[in-house]
Amino acid sequence: MLMVTDKEIFKRDDLRFRIGPYKHLQGIICRGRIAHKRFMSSSKKWVYGVVFFQMNEKQSELLSRYLAILCIEGSEQ
């Protein structure tokens, strides 16, 4: 997952994400860590690549549905 924020997060930090609920999808809570980070001086924001771990099959499927909906909605804008 790609995440943008104005706060710096350190690579060693384990993170807990609460995603949703959104539209017809239920909420999901999952854990992850920062795999990559970069500061964008033009926007003064941090960009992070997040890797999720210890997800069960249901969580993984739900996350895939979120990504599909968000990609479709993003392409419509």
Protein Blocks (a to p, Z undefined) as FASTA:
>chain_A
ZZddfbdcdfklccdddehjehjbccdddddddfbdcddfklopacdddddehiafklmm
mmmmmmmmmmmmmmmZZ
